[in-house]
Amino acid sequence: MKSRRFPPLELEALSRRLGRDGSSDLKPYEYCAAHLAQLTESAANSLNDMAIPVAYHQLPDMLWTDVFPQIFGRPLEQFEIDNLKRISKSYSKGGSRVNKKGEYKDDTEQKEKMASEEVRQAAKDFLKDSFDRLLAFEPPLLK
């Protein structure tokens, strides 16, 4: 919401494409969905022969089963996989706040249950197309 007063041009264009008068016409949860859509659209528009989009639910395992072996041209050694597993348990947004440090815990299911119907609809309206494009992409590197 920090950028609401001066929204990126891409976000303005996205909201107009979806039939709005611009981002000022969006409710806060729609603005957040539009911001995320701006990111996923940018990723989808950047797909090329070197791209390997990874869905959240595929993390972290896909890194050591598919992505890194392809990039390095060899299967990973067990100590490398063990290091990746250890690192992937760290909460990435830990920062210095005491209550945010510690082990990462997947809370996707909990957040989905808490989401209102308006939030779900905004995600569908703004994110579905670009997210589906990312999911449908078959990375040439992984073939």
Secondary structure, 3 states (H helix, E strand, C coil): CHHHCCCCHHHHHHHHHCCCCCHHHCCHHHHHHHHHHHHHHHHHHCCCCCCCCCCHHHCCHHHHHHHHHHHHCCCCCHHHHHHHHHHHCECCCCCCCHHHCCECCCCHHHHHHHCCHHHHHHHHHHHHHHHHHHHHCCCHHHC
